[in-house]
């Protein structure tokens, strides 16, 4: 009996030793690990709860579209299946990107956004923008703006988020593509590169830098950002003038005209004029561009003078003459870009009174420059007019010969209050050669060949 008790006691001791060894081999949880896991879940849940229902829906739908493919760059293309989003979710997607790139540090107020949007794009609201300017309308607040030919320069524009953003930056990112709570809320500094062609040089820059400077310039009127954009992305800046008609920045106007006159043509893939025509039929005279043109003229830039004369004559063709010119062009082998045809058509449809005003503004700008430089300078004067001692800019002389009612319209508006135009009109009125037999002012009846004959006999 004692033997059995002893054996039982030994067995019990053996079992206790074995159980102790097993406990030692079992993994020990680190102190505080449970608290950390709970904290992480709490932070993710807290961030998730801070999102709107539309934002949460965007994340769910986006993650679902990633199933089976975890490529890091997924979602950067504007053509990933965003048709699954509702208009409200398109706005929410913009809001998520603004949060991701922390644009709010620019402090763009709603009133400032609306003010600058009107100045630059010419519309009161994003919803009013003409579809011809857009690649796609996503909602009343959010659109994709289309710039000519170059896909990389298309951009998203949102009124609800008060932002423009490059298409390559539209990105919903998850850390593991398994859980919707793994959405990355803040940018980690990653940026796609954009290549811009300036003159003959290719310039690479960060899309995040473009994002900051573009919004700071557009909606905060930031001069420092203007300098950056002119250095790295003139194509975008120049299309603010060509595509949207903006002319409120003298420094931008100066750079624009200078590059155009110097022949940097790869930046100018869209025709432009001193009058901007909106797709919906509205138009405005770009007085800012005219003012900068005048400053370049005063500085003795003959290229600018020739361009100004061409612009003046562009507005003096009658509808009948334009129709005749178009027929001549149709018989040529030269290709006429659709944009050029649209611009010519818009100018031809411009009311006569408005065309006269444009002619008057340009004539007022070029006349003092003409007087200063025309003596023996063939870049500023015409040999036919010089032979007759007619001190009138060639383009204005051609204008009054093509538009016989131009002088009466200018008189009716008292020369629009333009001092140099008043001086030019005085020269015409005081020349008796410009009156017909009935005493009516008719300079278009003057025979210029008489001057050439007198030159040949001398």
ABEGO torsion letter per residue (X at the ends): XAAAAAAAAAAAAAAAAAAAAAAAABBBBBBGAAAAAAAAAAAAAAAAAABBAAAAAAAAAAAAAABGBABAABGABAABBAAABBAAAAAAAAAAAAAAAGAAAAGBBAAAAAAAAAAAAGBABAAABBAAABABBABAABBBBBBBGBAAABBBBBAAAGBBBBAAABBBBBAAGABAAABBABBAGBBBBBBBBBEABBBBBBAAAAAAAAAAAAAAGBAAAAAAAAAABAAAAAAAAAAAGBAABAAAAAAAAAAAAAGBAAABABBBBABBBBAAGBBBBBAAAAAAAAAAAAAGBAAAAAAAAAAAAAAABBAAAAAAAAAAAAABABBBBAAAAAAAAAAAABBAAAAAAAAAAAAAAAAAAAAAAABGBAAABBAAAAAAGBBBBAAAAAAAAABAAAAAAAAAAGGGGBAAAAAAAAAAAABAAABBAAGBBBAAABBAAAAAAAAAAX
